[in-house]
Amino acid sequence: MDSVRNYGVILPPGYNKNQQKRYPVIFLLHGGHDDGRAYADKYGILDVLHELYKSKKLPPSIVITSDGNDNRGSSPLYDPGYFDGPNCKLGSLIGSELVQVVHLRYRTLENPSFGR
């Protein structure tokens, strides 16, 4: 991306208790012009995760909130060059670079097809 990007990490309950356990990863991408903090600041992700874990509807997971804010050139609502085009390289940023960083820094499952 030729820039420094921040991302948020929400670790599952018990992450620090068992240093051998690995977890699935969920990458969340905000809409519009938000950033990596939007899920925590605006959308109540911590409460949602708490309820999903409590009701056993979601296994303990590492949740990544990425920063996909771009430089919208063609439209404030839709930019066909957003994914990997002249205004942004979001596909490379999140689909490759961020995934590699997360796998290096956190105890993720080695098999990306978990849950299929």
Residue pairs with C-beta under 8 A, 6 or more apart in sequence:
1 88
1 89
1 92
1 93
1 97
5 36
5 66
5 67
5 93
5 98
6 35
6 36
6 67
7 36
7 64
7 65
7 66
7 67
7 98
7 101
8 36
8 37
8 39
8 40
8 63
8 64
8 65
9 62
9 63
9 64
9 65
9 102
9 106
10 40
10 45
10 46
10 49
10 62
10 63
10 64
10 65
11 62
11 106
12 23
12 53
12 60
12 61
12 62
13 53
13 60
14 21
14 60
15 21
15 23
15 60
15 62
15 107
19 107
20 107
21 107
22 107
22 108
22 109
22 110
23 59
23 60
23 61
23 62
23 106
23 107
23 108
23 109
24 59
24 61
24 62
24 108
24 109
24 114
24 115
25 61
25 62
25 63
25 64
25 102
25 106
25 108
25 109
26 61
26 62
26 63
26 64
27 64
27 66
27 94
27 98
27 99
27 102
28 39
28 45
28 63
28 64
28 65
28 66
29 66
29 68
29 94
30 36
30 38
30 39
30 65
30 66
30 68
30 69
33 69
33 72
34 42
34 69
35 67
35 69
36 65
36 66
36 67
37 65
38 65
39 45
39 65
40 46
40 65
45 63
45 65
49 58
49 63
52 58
53 60
62 102
62 106
62 107
62 108
64 98
64 102
66 93
66 94
66 98
68 88
68 90
68 93
68 94
70 79
70 82
70 87
70 88
70 90
71 87
71 88
72 79
72 82
72 87
73 79
73 81
73 86
73 87
74 80
74 81
74 87
79 85
79 87
79 88
81 87
81 88
82 88
82 90
83 90
83 91
84 90
84 91
84 92
102 108
